[in-house]
Amino acid sequence: MQLRQLEYFQVVARLENMTRAAEELHVAQSSLSKMMSRLEEEVGVPLFERYGRKRFRLNRSGRRFSERIRQSFTELEQGLREAKDIAGIEEGRVIIGATTSRMLPKLFEHYLAQHPRVKFRLYQMTQQSEIQEQLLDGTIDLCLSSLPIQQTKIHCEPLIDEEIFLALPPGHRLSGRSGIQLAEVANEPFIHLTSECGLREITNEFCRQAGFSPNIAFESNTAEVICSLVKAGLGNAFIPEYWWNGPNTESLERLHISNPVCRRTIWLSWVKDRYLSAATRDFKTYLISELKPIRNRK
């Protein structure tokens, strides 16, 4: 059984179409089909349910086999990275996912000033399930998110604890006040994050605690767009403290919400027993050292 066989098997399993798999792998369809047949002979059981000549679907044995291959490939990749790291061959590389990324450019800038040869790859993410899956399969090494990942293999470290304010358009009837109770704007339109964003779930809970469901006039997953819509007078919005350093916030009214308490925590997550490269370990330590003091000052 060869490594290439297993790699090709994973492509066929993902696409469930021999023609498309052959095109992606740049091999003849007949050769790929024979390779899959030989693999089944070596394993000793059928791995696919076949529908005609080109369509395939993994059977129960095939699904289990594919999952074990995925885990093995992840371990192999981790082993290669560890060996290179120990030998000093690999220039630093950090792969990070984020559901909340506004603070990262400045952190990257400061870190790279001290470590200019480190390379970063950033994945912008929205759903908790996506974060969990990509951490576990090794697509990303670290993740910053608004909600903790509820999985026993993943460690979640609380970093920033920040207040969430209510942003009002200029000239709003509540302008000039230092704070409000959230129920006071229960009947007004809101500019909300899209449903995939973790912060949306948090702010919806604030509204539930205040006794209402938000009247959502617009949705966006971009902070600048949300602030622009508020500025245009199209609704109110929940704006985390860190966002106020960004563009389009200068003319907005910022009100403290006294009831309910409106705060969120930014979490840093990684797989507990996964080997992390020296660069990843160092950047993880850097994030904790830079952001935890902000949390402790609140």
C-alpha positions as CSV (number, residue, x, y, z in Angstrom):
1,M,0.0,0.0,0.0
2,Q,1.6,3.3,-1.2
3,L,1.2,6.8,0.1
4,R,0.1,8.0,-3.3
5,Q,-2.7,5.4,-3.4
6,L,-4.0,6.8,-0.1
7,E,-3.7,10.4,-1.3
8,Y,-5.7,9.5,-4.5
9,F,-8.2,7.6,-2.5
10,Q,-8.9,10.7,-0.4
11,V,-9.6,12.7,-3.5
12,V,-11.9,10.1,-5.0
13,A,-13.7,9.9,-1.6
14,R,-14.2,13.6,-1.5
15,L,-15.4,14.1,-5.0
16,E,-17.4,10.9,-5.4
17,N,-16.8,11.1,-9.1
18,M,-14.0,9.2,-10.9
19,T,-13.8,11.7,-13.9
20,R,-13.6,14.8,-11.7
21,A,-11.0,13.1,-9.4
22,A,-8.8,12.1,-12.4
23,E,-9.0,15.7,-13.7
24,E,-8.0,17.1,-10.4
25,L,-5.1,14.6,-10.0
26,H,-4.0,15.0,-13.6
27,V,-4.1,11.2,-14.2
28,A,-5.9,9.0,-16.7
29,Q,-9.3,7.9,-15.4
30,S,-8.6,4.2,-16.3
31,S,-5.4,4.3,-14.2
32,L,-7.1,5.9,-11.3
33,S,-9.9,3.3,-11.4
34,K,-7.4,0.4,-11.4
35,M,-5.6,2.0,-8.5
36,M,-8.8,2.2,-6.4
37,S,-9.6,-1.5,-7.3
38,R,-6.1,-2.6,-6.2
39,L,-6.4,-0.6,-3.0
40,E,-9.7,-2.4,-2.2
41,E,-8.0,-5.7,-2.9
42,E,-5.1,-4.8,-0.5
43,V,-7.5,-3.7,2.2
44,G,-9.6,-6.8,1.7
45,V,-13.1,-5.3,1.7
46,P,-15.0,-3.0,-0.6
47,L,-14.7,0.7,0.2
48,F,-17.2,2.2,-2.2
49,E,-20.8,1.8,-3.2
50,R,-20.7,2.2,-7.0
51,Y,-23.4,3.9,-9.1
52,G,-22.5,3.3,-12.7
53,R,-19.0,3.6,-14.1
54,K,-18.1,7.0,-12.7
55,R,-20.1,7.6,-9.5
56,F,-18.8,6.4,-6.2
57,R,-19.8,6.8,-2.6
58,L,-18.0,5.6,0.5
59,N,-19.6,2.7,2.3
60,R,-19.3,2.3,6.0
61,S,-15.9,0.6,5.8
62,G,-14.7,3.3,3.4
63,R,-15.8,6.1,5.6
64,R,-13.9,4.7,8.6
65,F,-10.8,4.0,6.4
66,S,-10.9,7.6,5.1
67,E,-11.1,9.0,8.6
68,R,-8.1,7.0,9.7
69,I,-6.1,8.1,6.6
70,R,-7.0,11.8,7.4
71,Q,-5.7,11.3,11.0
72,S,-2.6,9.6,9.7
73,F,-1.8,12.4,7.2
74,T,-2.3,14.9,10.0
75,E,0.2,13.0,12.2
76,L,2.6,12.7,9.3
77,E,2.5,16.5,8.6
78,Q,3.0,17.2,12.3
79,G,6.0,14.8,12.3
80,L,7.6,16.5,9.3
81,R,7.1,19.9,10.9
82,E,8.6,18.7,14.2
83,A,11.6,17.1,12.5
84,K,12.3,20.3,10.5
85,D,11.8,22.4,13.6
86,I,14.2,20.4,15.7
87,A,16.8,20.4,12.8
88,G,16.4,24.2,12.5
89,I,15.4,23.8,8.8
90,E,12.0,25.3,8.8
91,E,11.7,29.1,8.8
92,G,8.9,30.0,11.2
93,R,5.3,29.5,9.9
94,V,2.1,30.2,11.9
95,I,-1.3,29.3,10.7
96,I,-4.1,31.1,12.6
97,G,-7.8,31.3,12.2
98,A,-9.9,34.1,13.6
99,T,-13.6,35.0,13.9
100,T,-12.5,38.4,15.3
101,S,-9.4,39.7,13.5
102,R,-9.4,43.5,14.0
103,M,-6.6,43.3,16.6
104,L,-4.4,41.0,14.5
105,P,-2.8,43.5,12.0
106,K,-1.2,45.5,14.8
107,L,-0.1,42.4,16.6
108,F,1.4,40.9,13.4
109,E,3.2,44.2,12.8
110,H,4.8,44.3,16.3
111,Y,5.7,40.6,16.2
112,L,7.3,40.7,12.8
113,A,9.4,43.7,13.8
114,Q,11.2,41.3,16.1
115,H,10.8,38.1,14.0
116,P,10.9,39.2,10.3
117,R,11.4,35.7,8.9
118,V,8.2,34.2,10.4
119,K,5.5,33.6,7.8
120,F,1.8,33.9,8.7
121,R,-1.3,32.4,7.1
122,L,-4.6,33.8,8.3
123,Y,-8.0,32.2,7.8
124,Q,-11.1,34.4,8.4
125,M,-13.7,32.1,10.0
126,T,-17.3,32.5,11.2
127,Q,-18.8,29.2,12.5
128,Q,-17.8,27.4,15.7
129,S,-18.0,24.1,14.0
130,E,-15.6,25.2,11.3
131,I,-13.1,26.4,13.9
132,Q,-13.3,23.0,15.8
133,E,-12.9,21.0,12.6
134,Q,-10.0,22.9,11.3
135,L,-8.2,22.9,14.6
136,L,-8.6,19.2,15.0
137,D,-7.6,18.3,11.4
138,G,-4.5,20.6,11.6
139,T,-5.6,23.1,9.0
140,I,-4.9,25.8,11.6
141,D,-2.7,25.8,14.6
142,L,-4.3,28.6,16.6
143,C,-7.6,30.4,16.6
144,L,-9.0,33.7,18.1
145,S,-12.8,33.6,18.6
146,S,-15.6,35.3,20.5
147,L,-16.9,32.0,22.0
148,P,-14.9,29.2,23.6
149,I,-14.7,25.9,21.7
150,Q,-16.5,23.2,23.6
151,Q,-14.3,20.2,22.8
152,T,-12.2,18.1,25.2
153,K,-9.2,18.0,22.9
154,I,-9.0,21.7,22.5
155,H,-7.7,24.2,25.1
156,C,-9.3,27.6,25.2
157,E,-7.4,30.5,26.9
158,P,-9.3,33.7,27.8
159,L,-7.5,36.7,26.6
160,I,-9.3,40.1,26.4
161,D,-12.4,40.8,28.4
162,E,-14.0,43.9,26.7
163,E,-17.1,46.0,27.1
164,I,-19.7,46.1,24.3
165,F,-21.2,49.5,23.8
166,L,-24.4,50.6,21.9
167,A,-23.5,52.8,18.9
168,L,-26.1,55.4,17.9
169,P,-26.3,57.6,14.9
170,P,-25.5,61.4,15.3
171,G,-28.5,63.3,16.5
172,H,-30.2,60.3,18.1
173,R,-32.9,61.0,20.7
174,L,-30.6,59.6,23.4
175,S,-27.5,61.6,22.3
176,G,-25.6,63.1,25.1
177,R,-26.3,60.5,27.7
178,S,-23.5,58.5,29.3
179,G,-25.4,55.2,29.5
180,I,-28.8,53.5,29.1
181,Q,-30.7,50.3,29.9
182,L,-30.9,48.2,26.7
183,A,-34.7,47.9,27.0
184,E,-34.9,51.7,26.2
185,V,-34.1,50.9,22.5
186,A,-36.2,47.7,22.2
187,N,-38.4,49.1,19.5
188,E,-35.6,50.7,17.4
189,P,-33.9,49.1,14.3
190,F,-30.6,47.4,14.7
191,I,-27.6,46.8,12.4
192,H,-26.5,43.3,13.3
193,L,-23.7,41.0,12.4
194,T,-24.6,38.0,10.2
195,S,-25.9,34.8,12.0
196,E,-22.6,33.0,11.4
197,C,-20.6,35.4,13.6
198,G,-20.1,34.4,17.3
199,L,-20.6,38.0,18.4
200,R,-24.1,37.9,16.9
201,E,-25.1,35.1,19.3
202,I,-23.6,37.1,22.2
203,T,-25.5,40.3,21.4
204,N,-28.8,38.4,20.8
205,E,-28.5,37.1,24.3
206,F,-28.1,40.6,25.6
207,C,-31.4,41.5,23.9
208,R,-33.1,38.4,25.4
209,Q,-31.9,39.4,28.9
210,A,-33.4,42.9,28.2
211,G,-36.8,41.3,27.3
212,F,-36.9,41.7,23.5
213,S,-35.9,40.3,20.2
214,P,-33.9,42.8,18.1
215,N,-35.6,44.4,15.1
216,I,-32.8,43.7,12.6
217,A,-32.8,46.2,9.7
218,F,-29.5,45.3,8.1
219,E,-26.9,42.5,8.5
220,S,-23.2,42.6,7.7
221,N,-20.1,40.8,8.8
222,T,-17.8,43.8,8.3
223,A,-17.3,46.3,11.1
224,E,-16.7,49.3,8.7
225,V,-20.0,48.6,6.9
226,I,-21.9,48.3,10.2
227,C,-20.5,51.6,11.5
228,S,-21.3,53.3,8.1
229,L,-25.0,52.1,8.3
230,V,-25.3,53.4,11.9
231,K,-23.8,56.7,10.8
232,A,-26.3,57.0,8.0
233,G,-29.1,56.7,10.6
234,L,-30.4,53.3,9.6
235,G,-30.2,51.7,13.0
236,N,-28.2,51.1,16.2
237,A,-25.5,48.6,16.7
238,F,-23.5,46.7,19.3
239,I,-19.8,47.8,19.0
240,P,-17.1,46.1,21.0
241,E,-14.6,48.4,22.7
242,Y,-11.7,47.4,20.4
243,W,-13.7,48.3,17.3
244,W,-13.8,52.0,18.4
245,N,-10.2,52.3,17.3
246,G,-11.2,51.6,13.7
247,P,-12.6,53.7,10.8
248,N,-16.2,55.1,10.6
249,T,-16.6,55.4,14.4
250,E,-15.6,59.0,14.9
251,S,-19.0,60.6,14.7
252,L,-21.0,57.8,16.4
253,E,-22.6,58.2,19.8
254,R,-21.1,55.6,22.2
255,L,-23.3,54.6,25.2
256,H,-22.5,52.4,28.1
257,I,-25.2,49.8,28.7
258,S,-25.9,49.5,32.4
259,N,-28.5,46.6,32.2
260,P,-27.8,43.9,31.2
261,V,-24.0,43.8,31.6
262,C,-22.6,43.7,28.1
263,R,-19.1,42.3,27.8
264,R,-17.4,39.6,25.8
265,T,-14.2,37.5,26.1
266,I,-11.8,36.9,23.2
267,W,-10.5,33.3,23.4
268,L,-7.3,31.7,22.0
269,S,-7.6,28.0,21.2
270,W,-5.3,25.2,20.2
271,V,-5.3,21.4,20.3
272,K,-3.9,20.2,23.6
273,D,-1.7,17.4,22.5
274,R,-0.8,18.6,19.1
275,Y,2.9,19.5,18.4
276,L,3.2,23.2,17.6
277,S,6.3,24.6,15.8
278,A,8.7,26.8,17.6
279,A,7.3,29.9,15.8
280,T,3.7,28.9,16.7
281,R,4.6,28.3,20.3
282,D,6.4,31.7,20.5
283,F,3.5,33.6,18.8
284,K,1.0,31.9,21.2
285,T,3.1,33.1,24.2
286,Y,3.3,36.5,22.6
287,L,-0.5,36.8,22.2
288,I,-1.1,35.8,25.8
289,S,1.6,38.2,27.1
290,E,0.3,41.1,25.0
291,L,-3.5,40.6,25.4
292,K,-3.9,39.3,29.0
293,P,-2.6,42.5,30.6
294,I,-5.5,44.3,28.8
295,R,-7.9,41.8,30.3
296,N,-6.5,42.3,33.7
297,R,-6.8,46.1,33.6
298,K,-10.6,45.8,33.1
